Amino acid sequence: MDCLFCKIAAGEIPSAKVYEDETILAFRDINPQAPTHILVIPKAHIGSVAELTEANAALVGHIFAVIPEIAVREGLTGGFRIVSNCGPDAGQSVPHLHFHILGGKELSLEMA
């Protein structure tokens, strides 16, 4: 498989890691859209939210349990946004499930 995020998760491509455990990895986005912009990915390949099932629901639950820990470590005390684009029409540029943590400033309510 020629997936950018699978290669990052495997350590084949370097990243600025902020969190890692056996099943997930969080790293800084190379094209940040906010002062803090972190991507959280499962290490196992899942294409997008559209591919989620009961079988991988616990993994997503784990991701959402870790996101607040990352936000606290990053000092996002005023709040943060979590975004997951699903498919090309929604702006998903890497076909591997990922969640953006955005914060560090007051974010616009406008949708792209």
Residue, then its C-alpha position, 0 to 999 in steps of 0.5 A: m500500500d502506498c499510503l502516506f500516513c501508513k508510512i508515517a505510522a511505520g516510521e518510514i517518513p519522519s514526523a513531529k510526534v506529539y503522542e504515540d502508543e501501540t494503536i495511534l499516532a499524533f503529529r504536527d501538520i506540516n501545513p498548519q491551519a491554526p497555531t496548533h494543528i495536530l493530526v491523530i491517526p490510527k496506525a492500522h489503515i482505515g480509509s476514512v470515517a466512511e469505513l468505520t464499523e463496530a469492529n473498529a469503534a473501540l479504536v475511534g473511542h480510544i482516539f477521542a479519549v486521547i485527544p483531550e489529553i493532547a489538547v491539555r498538553e498543547g495548552l489549548t485551554g480556550g478550546f479546540r476543534i476536531v475535524s475529519n474530512c471524509g472523501p475528496d468532496a470534503g477535502q480529504s487529501v490523504p485517504h487514511l482516517h485522521f482527525h485534525i486538532l485545531g486551536g491556539k486562536e479563536l477559530s472562525l465559524e465559517m465552513a470552507 
